[in-house]
Amino acid sequence: MGDPAGMAIAHSTASGMGGMRTAGDLVARMQMSRGMKIKEAKEYVANKLGVSILDLSDPVVMSEMRDDLNIGMVSTSLFPGSAKGIEAKFRIAELLGIEINCVNKFKDRIGRKLGV
């Protein structure tokens, strides 16, 4: 089950950075999946994206970065062809080198259907 307050803390931290408008969702994901402290999570994400830690909270820089990497954006309807939902999560899992439960379940389901 985990710590019920832990999720609220991660969400407030992510929203404080702007969530999907910046890199707050990615930082929060590292905090939740790897138990990283915020400073460590920001350094990890910045390193993976090839940007500075300050750029993580810049909505202009991160909007371009999210579009270039196709890892989901708030206004996907404004950007035809941009990743949405599970497609974005697949890309985020690969980019950050983490396991995302719904991605793994999706892979298992497809594997069973294909007989792999």
C-alpha positions in Angstrom: 0.0 0.0 0.0 2.8 2.4 0.8 2.6 5.7 2.7 -0.6 7.5 1.9 0.9 10.9 2.7 3.9 10.1 0.5 1.8 10.4 -2.7 0.4 13.8 -1.6 3.9 15.1 -0.9 5.1 14.0 -4.3 2.1 15.5 -6.0 2.5 18.8 -4.2 6.2 18.9 -5.2 5.4 18.1 -8.8 2.7 20.7 -9.0 5.1 23.2 -7.5 7.4 22.7 -10.4 4.5 22.9 -12.8 3.8 19.2 -13.3 3.5 18.3 -16.9 4.1 21.9 -18.0 7.7 21.5 -16.8 9.4 18.4 -15.5 7.6 18.1 -12.1 5.9 14.9 -13.1 9.2 13.3 -14.0 10.9 14.4 -10.8 8.0 13.1 -8.8 8.1 9.8 -10.6 11.8 9.4 -9.6 11.0 10.3 -6.0 8.2 7.7 -5.9 9.8 4.9 -7.9 13.4 5.1 -6.5 12.8 6.9 -3.2 15.0 9.8 -4.2 15.1 13.1 -2.3 14.0 16.0 -4.4 17.6 17.3 -5.1 18.7 13.9 -6.2 15.6 13.4 -8.4 16.1 16.8 -10.1 19.7 16.0 -10.8 18.8 12.6 -12.2 16.1 14.0 -14.5 18.2 17.0 -15.6 21.0 14.6 -16.5 18.7 12.3 -18.5 17.2 15.2 -20.4 20.6 16.9 -20.9 19.4 20.2 -19.3 20.3 22.2 -16.3 18.4 21.8 -13.0 17.0 25.4 -13.5 15.6 24.4 -16.9 13.5 21.7 -15.3 11.1 24.4 -14.0 11.1 26.6 -17.1 7.8 25.9 -19.0 9.2 27.2 -22.3 12.3 25.0 -22.2 10.5 22.0 -21.0 7.6 22.4 -23.5 10.1 22.2 -26.3 11.9 19.3 -24.6 8.7 17.4 -24.0 7.7 17.9 -27.6 11.1 16.9 -29.0 11.2 13.7 -26.8 7.5 13.1 -27.4 6.9 12.4 -23.7 3.5 14.0 -23.3 2.3 17.5 -22.8 -0.7 19.1 -21.1 -2.2 20.4 -24.3 -1.7 17.4 -26.6 -4.8 18.4 -28.6 -2.8 21.5 -29.8 0.1 19.2 -31.1 -1.3 16.6 -33.5 0.7 13.3 -33.3 2.1 14.0 -29.9 2.3 11.1 -27.4 -0.7 10.6 -25.2 -1.5 8.2 -22.3 0.3 4.9 -22.4 2.5 5.9 -25.4 3.9 8.8 -23.3 4.4 6.5 -20.4 6.4 4.0 -22.5 8.7 6.8 -23.6 9.1 8.1 -20.0 9.9 4.7 -18.7 12.6 4.2 -21.4 14.0 7.7 -21.0 14.3 7.6 -17.2 15.2 3.9 -17.0 12.4 3.0 -14.7 9.6 0.5 -14.4 6.1 1.8 -14.7 3.5 -0.6 -13.6 0.9 0.1 -16.3 3.6 -0.1 -19.0 4.6 -3.5 -17.7 1.0 -4.7 -17.6 0.4 -3.5 -21.1 3.6 -5.3 -22.3 2.4 -8.5 -20.6 -1.0 -8.3 -22.1 0.4 -7.7 -25.6 2.9 -10.5 -25.1 0.1 -13.0 -24.1 -2.0 -12.0 -27.1 1.0 -12.5 -29.4 2.0 -15.7 -27.7 5.4 -14.4 -26.7 
